[in-house]
Amino acid sequence: MYTITSKLFAHKKTLLITIFVLIFALAAYVRLDFLLSVTHKVSHDTLNYDIMVRQLLEKGIYAYKDTQPNAQVTPGYPLFMAAIYKLVDYQHHDPFPYIRYIQVVISLVTLWLIYSVARKLSGRTVSMIVLLISSVYPPFIWSNGAVLTETLACFFLMLYIRLQLEAFERRTRTLALLSGAAMGLLVLTRPEFLILIAPVYGLYWLWKKEFRLTLKLLLFTGIGTGIVLAPWVVRNMVTLHEVVIASTQVNPFAAGTYPDKNYNDGLVDRHGKTQMEVAKERLKIGFTQHTWQFVKWYTVGKLKYIYSNMYFGSGHSPLYRVLPSPLGSLLHVALMWFCPVALVASLRKWKQPLALMTLIVAVMTVTRLAFVPEFRYNYTAMPLIIMLDAAAGIAILRWAWQKWTRSSNSRKGAVTYAESTGKS
């Protein structure tokens, strides 16, 4: 009996490993095939990054859209680009193809992190489903062609979540420090994620009700984040003579004050005013004199812009259909429509680590409502939404199966009883 059980377990393990390898092979194939079979477009932001990086390498000036030093964008992705530019001798070779291939590698490592987090949160079945969906979800492929922050930011986000979960489980200073370092790298790539530390530890305290432990882990996470951010902060203090922890770019916030992205609505006079002054005046007038329009824009309007469509990357031609049309768009729509069910389901068991994914999605969604809405902002949330959807979907199927099984057994029991008593 023991031998039979051992053989069945070994066969099951071999089957799962085989499926895992096949899914990764599929993921690698579609990503590489995408890069090789289309013509990639270069976005306006990418052109600005290119000018910025070349200026940094040739003149030693770190500045975005300017020739004088500034801190409009954090240095994570520009430094990533600069390293590749130097590595491939950018003056004689186009660095963009190399960046795209390296992003494919990063994308595959991120895929493993997504699987690892899902496995830790919800078990083997859910994690394999998450892995399969993530391997063919079109934006996770298209983003590799974009010389933009999405691929790198998603990697650091998943790395942070994986290390933070480990720190919560093992309660060690080292893991808390490492999770903080991952957060620091994430902030240097996409600064809006800095806001996550406080709510994440707030939820942990609600779970454990251990103030000293929570404070200790929070302290070391903060130290890890601070160590990574320190060179950037010091640079800004020395060069710009001001304390800048993340970035000084105002445009995304200011652009977010225009309902339906109507930048010529004439709500306020912009002449002689800074972007921030215009933004504040627009918010004041908008919420007092056009209340319903602005309330709708800052809730339903922006949510629709952010989540209604897939992130397309920088664009390419011809269109690379990862899945046969219209399965790609239907997959995104299904994930988004089922997401509210998954969020509610996770909140019913809010003391379990899966609720952390709900918290992160909620915090980042609310944060992004303050800025101009773009489809690209749903990109880093999608791994978490896929996890939540898969976990809730499997839980519902298991519940339905158990209910059907119990009902079926009850009917069989009733029939057996009737037969044993001679009833018809």
C-alpha positions as CSV (number, residue, x, y, z in Angstrom):
1,M,0.0,0.0,0.0
2,Y,2.8,2.4,0.9
3,T,4.6,1.6,-2.3
4,I,1.5,2.3,-4.4
5,T,0.9,5.6,-2.5
6,S,4.5,6.6,-3.0
7,K,4.3,5.8,-6.8
8,L,1.1,7.8,-7.2
9,F,2.7,10.8,-5.3
10,A,5.8,10.5,-7.5
11,H,3.8,10.4,-10.7
12,K,1.6,13.4,-9.5
13,K,4.7,15.4,-8.7
14,T,6.3,14.5,-12.1
15,L,3.1,15.6,-13.8
16,L,3.0,18.9,-12.0
17,I,6.7,19.6,-12.8
18,T,6.1,18.8,-16.4
19,I,3.1,21.1,-16.6
20,F,5.1,23.8,-14.8
21,V,7.9,23.5,-17.3
22,L,5.5,23.5,-20.3
23,I,3.8,26.6,-19.2
24,F,7.1,28.4,-18.7
25,A,8.2,27.2,-22.2
26,L,5.0,28.6,-23.6
27,A,5.5,31.9,-21.8
28,A,9.1,32.2,-23.1
29,Y,8.1,31.3,-26.6
30,V,5.3,33.9,-26.9
31,R,7.5,36.6,-25.5
32,L,10.4,36.0,-27.8
33,D,8.1,35.4,-30.8
34,F,6.5,38.7,-30.1
35,L,9.8,40.6,-30.1
36,L,10.9,38.9,-33.3
37,S,7.7,39.0,-35.3
38,V,6.5,42.7,-35.0
39,T,7.8,46.2,-35.6
40,H,7.9,48.0,-32.3
41,K,6.7,51.6,-31.9
42,V,8.6,54.0,-29.7
43,S,6.5,56.2,-27.4
44,H,7.0,59.8,-26.6
45,D,8.1,58.9,-23.0
46,T,10.6,56.5,-24.4
47,L,12.1,59.2,-26.6
48,N,12.4,61.5,-23.6
49,Y,14.1,58.6,-21.6
50,D,16.5,58.1,-24.5
51,I,17.5,61.8,-24.6
52,M,17.8,61.8,-20.8
53,V,20.1,58.7,-20.7
54,R,22.4,59.9,-23.5
55,Q,22.7,63.2,-21.7
56,L,23.6,61.4,-18.4
57,L,26.2,59.2,-20.1
58,E,27.8,62.0,-22.2
59,K,27.5,65.0,-20.0
60,G,26.9,63.6,-16.5
61,I,23.6,65.6,-16.1
62,Y,20.6,63.8,-14.7
63,A,17.6,65.7,-16.1
64,Y,14.3,64.8,-17.6
65,K,13.1,67.0,-20.4
66,D,15.7,69.6,-19.5
67,T,19.4,70.3,-19.7
68,Q,19.7,71.3,-16.1
69,P,19.6,68.8,-13.2
70,N,16.2,67.9,-11.9
71,A,14.3,65.2,-10.1
72,Q,11.2,64.9,-12.3
73,V,11.5,61.2,-12.6
74,T,13.1,58.7,-10.2
75,P,16.3,57.1,-11.4
76,G,15.4,53.4,-11.3
77,Y,14.5,52.9,-15.0
78,P,16.9,55.5,-16.4
79,L,19.8,53.8,-14.6
80,F,18.7,50.4,-15.9
81,M,18.7,51.8,-19.4
82,A,22.0,53.5,-18.9
83,A,23.7,50.3,-17.8
84,I,22.5,48.5,-20.9
85,Y,23.5,51.5,-23.1
86,K,27.0,51.2,-21.8
87,L,27.0,47.4,-22.0
88,V,26.1,47.3,-25.7
89,D,28.1,50.4,-26.8
90,Y,25.0,52.5,-27.6
91,Q,26.9,54.9,-29.9
92,H,27.4,52.0,-32.4
93,H,24.4,49.8,-31.6
94,D,20.7,50.4,-31.1
95,P,20.2,49.6,-27.4
96,F,16.4,49.2,-27.6
97,P,16.4,45.6,-28.8
98,Y,18.8,44.6,-26.0
99,I,16.5,46.3,-23.4
100,R,13.5,44.4,-24.8
101,Y,15.3,41.0,-24.6
102,I,16.5,41.7,-21.0
103,Q,12.9,42.7,-20.2
104,V,11.8,39.3,-21.4
105,V,14.1,37.6,-18.9
106,I,12.8,40.0,-16.2
107,S,9.2,39.1,-17.2
108,L,9.9,35.4,-16.8
109,V,11.4,35.9,-13.4
110,T,8.4,38.0,-12.5
111,L,6.2,35.1,-13.7
112,W,8.0,32.8,-11.3
113,L,7.5,35.3,-8.5
114,I,3.8,35.5,-9.3
115,Y,3.6,31.7,-9.1
116,S,5.5,31.7,-5.9
117,V,3.3,34.3,-4.2
118,A,0.1,32.5,-5.4
119,R,1.5,29.2,-4.1
120,K,2.2,30.7,-0.7
121,L,-1.2,32.3,-0.5
122,S,-3.6,29.8,-2.0
123,G,-1.9,26.5,-2.7
124,R,-0.8,24.5,-5.7
125,T,-4.0,24.4,-7.8
126,V,-4.6,28.1,-7.7
127,S,-0.9,28.9,-8.3
128,M,-0.9,26.7,-11.5
129,I,-4.0,28.5,-12.8
130,V,-2.4,31.9,-12.0
131,L,0.8,30.8,-13.8
132,L,-1.1,29.7,-16.9
133,I,-3.2,32.9,-17.1
134,S,-0.2,35.1,-16.4
135,S,1.9,33.3,-19.1
136,V,-0.6,34.3,-21.8
137,Y,-2.2,37.5,-20.5
138,P,-1.5,39.8,-23.5
139,P,-0.2,42.9,-21.7
140,F,2.4,40.8,-19.9
141,I,3.8,39.9,-23.4
142,W,3.3,43.3,-25.1
143,S,4.9,45.2,-22.3
144,N,8.3,43.6,-23.1
145,G,8.4,45.7,-26.3
146,A,7.9,48.9,-24.5
147,V,11.0,50.7,-23.2
148,L,9.1,51.9,-20.2
149,T,8.9,51.2,-16.5
150,E,6.1,48.6,-16.4
151,T,8.1,45.4,-16.7
152,L,10.8,46.4,-14.2
153,A,8.2,47.9,-11.7
154,C,6.1,44.7,-11.8
155,F,9.2,42.7,-11.0
156,F,10.1,44.8,-8.0
157,L,6.5,44.8,-6.8
158,M,6.2,41.0,-6.8
159,L,9.7,40.8,-5.2
160,Y,8.6,43.1,-2.5
161,I,5.3,41.2,-1.9
162,R,7.2,37.8,-1.8
163,L,9.8,39.1,0.7
164,Q,7.2,40.9,2.8
165,L,5.1,37.8,3.1
166,E,8.2,35.9,4.2
167,A,9.0,38.6,6.7
168,F,5.5,38.3,8.2
169,E,5.8,34.6,8.4
170,R,9.3,34.2,9.8
171,R,9.3,37.6,11.7
172,T,13.0,38.2,11.2
173,R,14.8,41.5,10.9
174,T,16.8,40.3,7.9
175,L,13.7,39.5,5.8
176,A,12.1,42.8,6.9
177,L,15.2,44.6,5.8
178,L,15.2,42.8,2.5
179,S,11.6,43.6,1.9
180,G,12.3,47.2,2.6
181,A,15.2,47.2,0.1
182,A,12.9,45.7,-2.6
183,M,10.4,48.5,-1.8
184,G,13.2,51.0,-2.2
185,L,14.0,49.7,-5.7
186,L,10.3,49.7,-6.5
187,V,10.0,53.4,-5.4
188,L,13.0,54.3,-7.5
189,T,11.2,52.8,-10.5
190,R,7.6,53.9,-9.7
191,P,7.4,56.3,-6.7
192,E,3.7,56.0,-6.1
193,F,4.2,52.6,-4.4
194,L,5.9,54.2,-1.4
195,I,2.5,54.7,0.1
196,L,2.0,50.9,0.6
197,I,4.3,50.4,3.6
198,A,1.9,52.0,6.2
199,P,-1.3,50.2,5.2
200,V,0.5,46.9,4.8
201,Y,1.8,47.0,8.3
202,G,-1.5,48.4,9.6
203,L,-3.1,45.2,8.3
204,Y,-0.4,43.0,9.8
205,W,-1.0,44.6,13.2
206,L,-4.7,44.0,12.9
207,W,-3.9,40.3,12.2
208,K,-1.5,39.8,15.0
209,K,-2.3,42.5,17.6
210,E,1.4,42.5,18.6
211,F,2.5,46.1,18.6
212,R,6.2,45.5,19.4
213,L,6.6,42.9,16.8
214,T,4.9,45.0,14.2
215,L,6.9,48.0,15.1
216,K,10.2,46.0,14.9
217,L,9.4,44.7,11.4
218,L,8.2,48.1,10.3
219,L,11.3,49.7,11.5
220,F,13.6,47.4,9.6
221,T,11.5,47.6,6.5
222,G,11.8,51.3,6.7
223,I,15.6,51.0,7.2
224,G,15.9,48.8,4.1
225,T,13.8,51.3,2.1
226,G,15.8,54.2,3.4
227,I,19.2,52.6,2.6
228,V,18.2,52.2,-1.1
229,L,16.6,55.6,-1.4
230,A,19.5,57.4,0.5
231,P,21.8,58.0,-2.5
232,W,18.9,59.6,-4.5
233,V,17.8,61.8,-1.6
234,V,21.4,62.9,-0.9
235,R,21.9,63.7,-4.6
236,N,18.8,65.9,-4.6
237,M,19.9,67.7,-1.4
238,V,23.3,68.4,-2.8
239,T,22.4,69.2,-6.4
240,L,18.9,70.7,-6.1
241,H,19.2,72.0,-2.5
242,E,15.9,70.4,-1.5
243,V,14.7,67.2,0.0
244,V,13.1,65.1,-2.7
245,I,12.3,61.5,-1.7
246,A,10.6,60.4,-4.9
247,S,10.1,62.8,-7.7
248,T,9.0,66.4,-8.4
249,Q,6.9,65.7,-11.5
250,V,3.5,67.5,-11.2
251,N,2.1,66.9,-14.7
252,P,0.3,63.5,-13.9
253,F,-1.5,65.1,-11.0
254,A,-2.4,68.3,-12.9
255,A,-3.6,66.4,-16.0
256,G,-5.8,64.4,-13.7
257,T,-7.9,67.5,-13.0
258,Y,-9.4,67.5,-16.5
259,P,-12.7,65.5,-16.6
260,D,-12.7,63.1,-19.6
261,K,-9.2,64.4,-20.5
262,N,-10.7,67.6,-22.0
263,Y,-7.6,69.8,-21.7
264,N,-9.3,72.7,-23.3
265,D,-12.4,73.1,-21.1
266,G,-11.4,76.6,-20.0
267,L,-12.3,76.1,-16.4
268,V,-9.5,78.4,-15.1
269,D,-7.1,80.9,-16.6
270,R,-3.7,79.1,-16.9
271,H,-1.7,82.2,-17.9
272,G,1.3,82.9,-15.7
273,K,0.6,80.0,-13.3
274,T,2.5,76.9,-12.4
275,Q,0.9,73.5,-13.1
276,M,0.3,73.0,-9.4
277,E,-1.4,76.3,-9.0
278,V,-3.6,75.5,-11.9
279,A,-4.4,72.1,-10.6
280,K,-5.4,73.4,-7.1
281,E,-7.6,76.1,-8.6
282,R,-9.3,73.6,-10.9
283,L,-10.0,71.2,-8.0
284,K,-11.4,74.1,-5.9
285,I,-13.7,75.4,-8.7
286,G,-14.5,71.9,-10.0
287,F,-15.7,70.4,-6.7
288,T,-17.6,73.5,-5.6
289,Q,-19.2,74.7,-8.9
290,H,-19.2,71.4,-11.0
291,T,-19.5,69.0,-8.1
292,W,-21.2,66.1,-9.8
293,Q,-19.0,66.2,-12.8
294,F,-15.8,66.1,-10.7
295,V,-17.1,63.5,-8.3
296,K,-18.1,61.3,-11.2
297,W,-14.7,61.8,-12.8
298,Y,-12.7,61.1,-9.7
299,T,-14.5,57.8,-9.1
300,V,-16.3,56.0,-11.9
301,G,-14.7,58.0,-14.7
302,K,-11.1,57.3,-13.8
303,L,-11.8,53.7,-12.8
304,K,-13.2,53.1,-16.2
305,Y,-10.2,54.7,-17.9
306,I,-7.8,52.6,-15.8
307,Y,-9.4,49.2,-15.9
308,S,-11.7,48.9,-18.9
309,N,-9.0,48.0,-21.4
310,M,-5.7,46.1,-21.5
311,Y,-2.4,47.9,-21.5
312,F,-1.0,47.8,-25.0
313,G,2.6,48.7,-24.4
314,S,4.1,51.2,-26.7
315,G,2.3,49.7,-29.7
316,H,3.5,47.5,-32.5
317,S,2.5,46.3,-35.9
318,P,1.1,44.0,-37.1
319,L,-1.0,43.3,-34.0
320,Y,0.4,40.3,-32.1
321,R,-2.5,38.2,-30.9
322,V,-1.3,36.2,-28.0
323,L,-4.6,34.4,-27.9
324,P,-7.0,34.0,-30.9
325,S,-9.3,37.0,-31.3
326,P,-11.3,37.9,-29.2
327,L,-10.1,35.7,-26.4
328,G,-7.4,38.2,-25.3
329,S,-9.8,41.0,-24.6
330,L,-12.4,38.6,-23.2
331,L,-9.9,37.3,-20.7
332,H,-9.3,40.9,-19.5
333,V,-13.0,41.6,-19.3
334,A,-13.6,38.4,-17.4
335,L,-10.8,39.1,-14.9
336,M,-12.2,42.6,-14.3
337,W,-15.9,41.7,-14.0
338,F,-15.1,38.8,-11.6
339,C,-12.7,41.0,-9.5
340,P,-15.4,42.6,-7.3
341,V,-16.6,39.1,-6.3
342,A,-13.0,38.1,-5.6
343,L,-12.4,41.2,-3.5
344,V,-15.5,40.6,-1.4
345,A,-14.6,36.9,-1.0
346,S,-11.1,37.8,0.3
347,L,-12.5,40.3,2.7
348,R,-14.7,37.6,4.3
349,K,-11.4,36.0,5.4
350,W,-9.4,39.2,6.0
351,K,-7.1,37.7,8.5
352,Q,-5.5,35.5,5.8
353,P,-2.5,36.7,3.8
354,L,-4.6,36.8,0.6
355,A,-6.4,39.8,1.9
356,L,-3.0,41.7,1.6
357,M,-3.5,41.5,-2.2
358,T,-6.9,43.1,-1.9
359,L,-5.4,45.9,0.3
360,I,-2.6,46.6,-2.2
361,V,-5.0,46.7,-5.2
362,A,-7.4,49.0,-3.2
363,V,-4.7,51.4,-2.0
364,M,-3.0,51.7,-5.4
365,T,-6.4,52.2,-7.1
366,V,-7.4,55.0,-4.8
367,T,-3.9,56.5,-5.1
368,R,-4.1,56.5,-8.9
369,L,-7.5,58.3,-8.8
370,A,-5.6,61.4,-7.9
371,F,-3.7,61.3,-11.2
372,V,-4.4,61.3,-14.9
373,P,-5.9,57.8,-15.7
374,E,-4.1,55.6,-18.2
375,F,-4.6,51.9,-19.1
376,R,-0.9,51.3,-18.2
377,Y,-1.8,51.9,-14.5
378,N,-3.7,48.6,-14.4
379,Y,-0.7,46.7,-15.4
380,T,1.0,46.2,-12.0
381,A,-2.3,45.4,-10.4
382,M,-3.2,42.6,-12.8
383,P,-1.0,39.9,-11.2
384,L,-2.8,40.5,-7.9
385,I,-6.2,40.6,-9.6
386,I,-5.4,37.3,-11.3
387,M,-4.5,35.7,-8.0
388,L,-7.6,37.0,-6.3
389,D,-9.8,35.9,-9.1
390,A,-8.3,32.4,-9.3
391,A,-8.5,31.9,-5.6
392,A,-12.1,33.0,-5.4
393,G,-13.0,31.0,-8.5
394,I,-11.5,27.8,-7.1
395,A,-13.1,28.4,-3.7
396,I,-16.5,28.8,-5.3
397,L,-16.1,25.6,-7.4
398,R,-15.0,23.6,-4.4
399,W,-18.0,24.9,-2.4
400,A,-20.4,24.0,-5.2
401,W,-18.8,20.5,-5.6
402,Q,-19.0,19.8,-1.9
403,K,-22.6,21.0,-1.8
404,W,-23.5,18.8,-4.8
405,T,-21.7,15.8,-3.3
406,R,-23.5,16.1,0.0
407,S,-26.8,16.5,-1.8
408,S,-26.1,13.5,-3.9
409,N,-25.0,11.4,-0.9
410,S,-28.1,12.5,1.0
411,R,-30.3,11.3,-1.9
412,K,-28.5,8.0,-2.1
413,G,-28.9,7.6,1.6
414,A,-32.6,8.2,1.4
415,V,-33.0,5.7,-1.4
416,T,-31.0,3.1,0.6
417,Y,-33.1,3.6,3.7
418,A,-36.3,3.3,1.7
419,E,-35.1,0.1,0.1
420,S,-34.1,-1.4,3.5
421,T,-37.5,-0.7,4.9
422,G,-39.3,-1.9,1.9
423,K,-40.7,1.5,1.0
424,S,-41.2,2.5,-2.7
